[in-house]
């Protein structure tokens, strides 16, 4: 059986780098520092809660929970920056779980 752990780790590292290089500068142009901080904090909380509540469900159910949570907080969930922040938080969560 082939161990894909190094490949997965490389993909996660590459994705994290791309998000850092492209997402963070774009977010800075669109929002204030406090707004970004608050959005990222709520996204991280929602992703962690979705993982805990829907750990046996598919990713679509967890993402729908996160989007609903952010809607309740007043965020425009159709915004690409919100979607990218969610993906970054999920990536971060997977990275933490692998360690």
C-alpha positions in Angstrom: 0.0 0.0 0.0 1.3 3.4 -0.9 1.7 6.0 1.8 0.2 9.3 0.5 0.9 11.3 3.7 3.9 13.2 2.2 1.9 14.1 -0.9 -1.1 15.3 1.2 1.3 17.3 3.4 2.9 18.9 0.3 -0.5 19.8 -1.2 -1.7 21.3 2.2 1.5 23.3 2.4 1.2 24.5 -1.2 -2.5 25.5 -0.7 -1.6 27.4 2.5 1.2 29.2 0.7 -1.1 30.2 -2.2 -3.8 31.4 0.2 -1.3 33.5 2.1 0.2 34.9 -1.1 -3.1 35.7 -2.8 -6.0 35.8 -0.3 -4.4 37.9 2.4 -3.4 40.8 0.2 -6.8 40.8 -1.5 -8.6 40.8 1.8 -6.5 43.7 3.0 -7.6 45.8 0.1 -11.3 45.0 0.7 -11.6 45.4 4.4 -10.2 47.1 7.5 -7.9 45.2 9.8 -10.6 44.9 12.5 -13.1 43.6 10.0 -10.7 41.0 8.7 -9.7 39.9 12.1 -13.4 39.5 13.1 -14.3 37.6 10.0 -11.4 35.2 10.3 -12.3 34.6 14.0 -15.9 33.9 13.2 -15.0 31.6 10.3 -12.6 29.6 12.5 -15.2 29.2 15.2 -17.8 28.1 12.7 -15.5 25.6 11.0 -14.5 24.1 14.4 -18.2 23.9 15.4 -19.2 22.3 12.1 -16.4 19.7 12.5 -17.6 18.9 16.0 -21.3 18.8 15.2 -21.2 17.2 11.8 -18.0 15.1 12.0 -19.7 12.1 10.3 -21.5 14.2 7.6 -20.0 15.1 4.3 -18.2 18.4 3.7 -21.2 20.0 2.0 -23.3 19.7 5.2 -20.5 21.2 7.3 -20.0 24.1 4.8 -23.7 24.8 4.8 -23.6 25.1 8.6 -20.7 27.5 8.4 -22.4 29.6 5.8 -25.6 29.8 7.9 -23.6 30.7 11.0 -21.9 33.5 9.0 -25.2 34.7 7.6 -26.5 35.0 11.2 -23.4 37.2 12.0 -24.3 39.5 9.0 -21.7 38.4 6.5 -22.3 38.2 2.8 -21.6 34.5 2.3 -21.7 34.9 -1.5 -18.5 36.9 -1.3 -15.4 35.1 -2.7 -13.3 36.3 0.3 -15.7 34.6 2.7 -15.5 31.4 0.8 -11.7 31.6 0.6 -11.5 32.3 4.4 -13.7 29.2 5.0 -11.4 27.0 2.8 -8.3 28.4 4.6 -9.8 27.6 8.0 -10.7 24.1 6.9 -7.2 23.7 5.6 -5.8 24.9 8.9 -8.0 22.5 10.8 -6.9 19.5 8.6 -3.3 20.6 9.1 -3.7 20.7 12.9 -5.5 17.3 12.9 -2.6 15.7 11.0 0.0 16.8 13.6 
